[in-house]
Amino acid sequence: MDAHIIEKEEMITLLSSWYNAIISQHIIKAKHLKKEIDRNIHSIEGDSNISIYYSLLNFRYNLSF
């Protein structure tokens, strides 16, 4: 199990990259980023803004792919 704890800024960067992959229709990159984000999102559970951003992007991802 990976014990790496991701920082808030790193998660924001990952989410932004995921958004760009989704809107650019880069399916493989978007799937890879989603897996990475899903592995690490638990470390940022206390930040409601990041949780909301993740939820919106996840909705967009599910609509797109």
Sequence and secondary structure as in RCSB ss.txt:
>XXXX:A:sequence
MDAHIIEKEEMITLLSSWYNAIISQHIIKAKHLKKEIDRNIHSIEGDSNISIYYSLLNFRYNLSF
>XXXX:A:secstr
       HHHHHHHHHHHHHHHHTT HHHHHHHHHHHHHHGGGGTT HHHHHHHHHHHHHHHHH 
